[in-house]
Amino acid sequence: MSDIAAQAGDVAPVEKLAAALAVAVVDVNPRTGAGVAELARVVTDALAAPSYVCGFEAPATDSTPTIPVLAGPGCRCTGATSCCSGPAHPAPPVPREGAAPRTEELAEAEALFTWVEGVMAEFGMSEEAGSATVSDKIDRFLLHPLIGIPVFLGLMWVLFQLTTAVAEPIMDWAESLVTGPVMRAIVGDGKSRKEPLLLVLPPYQVPRLAVIGASTGRRVWSFVSGAGTAIVATLAVVWVLQAIPMSSEHRVAEVPVTESLYGTVAEGISPVFAPAGYGSWQAASALMTGFVAKEVVVGNMAQSFAVEEPEDPHDAGTLGEKIRANFDESSGGHGKAAALAFLIFVLSYTPCLATVAEQKRMLGFKIAGGTLVVQLAIAWALSVGVFNVAKVWW
């Protein structure tokens, strides 16, 4: 991080710093890639011939920093209380006679920090009070107990707007590229000690366009190759089920949804949601397509109720009335409670098919399948509980 050190004024000759630390020091600038190859070579050499700290001497009376003792090929034992010989191995500290283990641990910590302060002072790296950088000032502002939470909520709101209002036209265009050809082809535990929390806040940097492009390209390709295949396949299955009739009275792709294979499957699973107050095939089919993407839940209901889009953009249409009547009928007169339970289930169950596909790619089939079952079970239990509590008032 030589560029960050230069901005902070903490610049030290690499050779002298390596000699003081008794380890290899590499000048690296990750933004430009300078020194990365040398760092890889040094790390490879270090892994091939590892070295370990054997111990520290007690702080000298004249505050002279004590050099750490490294064990390994070619190490120097200057300042050692004991020197490791033979193959590299970690050597436990030798407690002083009559000293408690905790006292010995504190003494070693004091020796370590005394040595660190000595090295920093030798190279002029002592941080003066009040010399806060721009990055430090941003951290103090964003992590303020009163200001930080409103700023976080504001950023989340902006992110939500970007993923809905801004990304929606792009999603519609991308969807049309896939749905058009496909539809045409089909239709025509262990305990441990409590440790203090330590957060390392890196300084804010302006990334390069090349780095952003490369990182974005890798992520997009990983998503498209991993989750895209599963999404397209599932959408194709849904469309095929909606086009297949269950009787000879209708032709393929000219069958009402209620009499299609898709409607029959939805009708078959609808009793599962009866305890939650929305045991209709319309609600069940909406949840089936919502498994692919939550954005299509409302659109699927409009298709299930055979509601056409009103010509007047300010006209709410009849979809809301039909959904309300459907919830009232399926819940026995507790439509508001059923609607609330339906929303709870939509918010709680599997986010989308892309999430399941990514979990399978990263964690394997068993963990992804188990996660899916747990999410569905929790969402169903929450939905049933909310309905039975809410129907007391509604």
N, C-alpha and C positions, 0 to 999 in steps of 0.2 A: 504494500500500500504506500509506495513511495510518493505518489501524488498527494495523498492525504497528509502524510508526514511533512511534505514540503509546504503545504498550505498552513499547517499548524506551527511551522518553524522548528519542528523536531527532526533535523537532518543530521545524521552521523555517518562518518565513513564506514562503509560496509566491512572492510578488513579489520578496523579497530574494534568495531562492535562485535564481530565474530570472535576476536581474540578475548574480549572481555567476558563474553557469555560462554565461551568454550563450546560453541555449537556453530554450525554453518548458518550464515545469514545471506539471504538472496534479495536483491532489489527488484520488486515486482510492481508493475502498474497494470492492474486487471482491466482497466478501461481500454488500454491500447494493446494489451497482450504482451508487453515487454517483460522479459524475465520469467515467463510462465514455463518455457521449456527448461530453463536452468533450474527452476524450482522442482519440476518433475524429476530431473536427474538427481538432485540432492535428496529428495524424499526417497527415491529408489535406493540410493546408496545407504541412507540411514536405516531403511527397513532391512537391507541385507546385513548390516553390521550395527545393530542397535546398541545404545548406551543408556545408562541409568544413573540417577543421582544416588550416591551412597550416603551422604550426610553433609552436615554443615558444622563448622566450628562455632562455638559461642562467640557473640560479638566482642571484638577487641576493645580495649579501653580507650584507644585513640580514634574510635569510630571508623576504622579502616574496613571497607567491605570485604567480606569473606567470600572466596571463590567456591562455587559448588564443585563437588567431586563427581566426575563422570566415570563410569566403568564401561569399558568396551575397547575394541581395537584402536590403539593409538591415543588413548585418553591420557590426560595429565592429572596427577593426583596432588597438585599444589593446594595447600591449605587443608589437607585431609586429616580428619581424626582417625580414619582407618581407610585403607586402600583396597579395593576389590581386585582380585587376581583371578586368572583363569577365564572361562567363558563368561559372557555378559549375563548378569542376573541382578535383580533388585536386592539390595542389602538392607535389612531392617535397622533402624537406629538403635544404638546401644544406650540404654537409659543410665543416667548417673546414679551412683549408689545412694540409696535412701530417697530418691525422687519418685513422686507418684507418676503414673502414666500420663495423666492430664498435664502435669507440670512439665514433663518432658516434651509433650506435643506443643505447648505454648512456647517453650524455649526454642524449638525448631522453627516455629512460625516467626518468632522474633528475629532469629538469625536470617531467615529467608528474606523478610521484608527489609531488614537492614542492608542486606547485600543488594537488593533491587534499588533501594534509594541511593546507595552509593554509586551504582552503575549509571542511574539517571543523572545524578549530580555531576558525574565525570564527563558526560556528554552534553550537559546543559539542557536536559529534558524535564527539569522540574516544572510542574505546572503551577503558575502563580494564581493566587485567588482573584476571582473577578474576570479572568481571561476567557469568558464564554464565547464560543463560536456561534455562527448563525445556526448551525445544526442544534447546538445546545439550547439556544433561545426558542427554536421551534418545538423542541421536545418539552421544554418547560411550559409553553403555551398550550400544546395539545394534551399534555398529561396533567393539566391543572384540575384539581378536584371539582371546581365549579364550571370551568369553561370546556373541559375535555369532553364531557358527555354530550352537551348540546352540539359541539362540533362534529362528534362521531355520528349523532343522529342526522345532522344535516348532510353529511357525506353519504350516509346510507340512503337518504331520500334522493339525492342526486343520482346515485348509482341505480336505484330502482327506476327512476325516470328514464335513464339511458337504456336500461334493458327492456323497457316497455314501449314508451312513445318513440324513441329513436330507432330501436332495433326492430320494431314491428313491421315496417315496410320492407326491410331487408329480409326478414323471416318469411313474409308472404311471398316475396319474389323467389326466394330459394325453394320454398315449398312447391310453388307452381312448376319449377323445373322438374321436380320428381313426380308430383301427383299427376301432371298432365299426361306424360307418356305412359305411366303405369295404368291410369284409368282408361286411357284409350285402348291399351292392350287387353284389359280385362272386359270392359263393357263393350265395346266396339273397341392374585392376592398376597403376598408376604409383607410383614411389617418392617419398617426401617426408621432410622433416626430422622427427626424433623430437621431439615436444612433451610437456611435462609434463602429467600427468593432473590435471584440475581438476573437482571435484564441487561443485555448489551444492546444499546441503541446505536446503530451505525449512522454515520453522518449522511445527510441528504446529498445525492449526486445527480447530475443531469446525464441520463443515459444517452448513448449514441444511437442514431437511427439504425445503423447496421446491427447493433446488439439487439435492439427491440425487434427488428425484422426477423432475425434468426431465431430468437426465442419464441416469437409469435408463430412463426412458420412451423417450428417443431411441435408446439402445443396443438395447433390446428390440425396438423397431419395426424397426430396421435389420436385426437378426438374423431376425425373423419374415418380413419382406418379401423379404430376399435369400436366406437359406438354407432357410427353411421350405418354400418352394415346391418346391425340388429334393428335399428329404427326403421329402415326401409323395408326390411323383411316383415316386421310386425305390421306396419301400415298396409303392406300388400295383403297380408292375411285378413285384416279387418275389412278391406274393400271386397275381397273375394267372398267373405262370409255374408256381407250385405247384398251381394249380387246373386247368391244361390237361393232359389226358392225351395220351400219344404213340401210343396205339392205341385201337381202337374197343371194346375190352373194358371200358373204364371210362367213367363219365359225368363231366362237368365238375364239379369241386369234390368228387368222390368217388374220387379217384385216389391211390394211394400215392405218396409223395414220390419213390421210386426210379423210378417209371414216368411221372412227370410231365415236362413240358418243363424245369422247373427242375432236376430230378435228371439229366436228359440233358445239360444244359449243364454242370453240375458234373462229370459223368463225363467230358465232353470236355476240360475244363481240368485235370483231376486229374493227368495225366502230367507237367505242368509242375513239380509239387511232388514227383515221385518221387525226384529226386536228394537231396531234403531228408528223405526217409524217411516222408512222410505223403501218398503219392499216392493216397489214397482219395477217393471222391466225397463222403463225409461231411465230411472235413476241408476239401475244396475248397468245398463249399457253405457251411460255417461261415465261411470267409474271405470269401466273396461277400457274405453278410449283414453280416459285420463291417465291410465297407467302408461300409455305411450307418451303423452304430454299433457300437462294440466291445462294448457291453453285451449284445448279442444273440448272441454267439458260442456261449456255453454253451447258451443256450436253443435255438438252431438245432440243435446236436448232439443235444439231447434229442429234438427233433422228428424228426431224421434217423434216430436209432436206435429211434424209436417207444417211448420210455420215458415212462411215466406218473409223475406226481408221487406219492411214497409218502404214505400217510395219516398215518403217524407223522412229525412234524416232525423227530425226532431220528434217523430212519432215513436213511442216506446213499443208499439205493436202489442200482440196478444200473447207473446211467449210467457211473460211474467204471470199473467192470469192463469194460463194452463198449468204452469209449474206449481203455482199456489194451490190450485184445485187438485192436482195430482198428489201433493204432499198431504192435503187435508183428507183425501180419500184413503191413502195408504196408512195414515197414522191414526185414523179413527177420530178426526176432528182436532188433532193437535198439530196443525200444519206448521206453525212457527217453530215449535220444538223440533219437529222433523227436519225443517230447513236448517236450523242451527246444528243439529247432529250431522246432517249431510256435509255442511261446511267444515265441521271438525274432522270428519273422516278424510275429506279432500286435502286438508292441510296436514294431516298426520301420516297418511300412508305414503308409499314409495314415491319420491319426487317425480321420477320419470324413467322411461326405459333406458335412457342414456346413462343414468346413474347406476342402474343394475349392470349394464354392459361394462362400464368402467370398473365397478367393483369386481366383476368376474375376471377382468383382465389383470387387475392388480393383486387380488386376494385369492382368486381361485373359485371354482364352482361351488364347493361346499360352504364356504364362508358367505359368498354372495347369496346363495339360496337360503341359508339360515337367517341372514339379515332381512331378506325379503319376507320370510314367514313371520319374524318377530315384528317387523313394521306393520304388516297387515293385521296381526293379532292385537297390537297396541291400539291401532287406529280404530278397529272394530269395538274394542272394549271402551275406549273413550267416547265413541259415538253413542253406544248404548247407554252409558252412564249419563251423558249430557241429556239425551232424550228423556230418560226416565225422571231426571231431576227437573228439567225445564217444563215438562208437561203438567207439573203441579200448578204452575202459574199460567201457562198457555194451553 
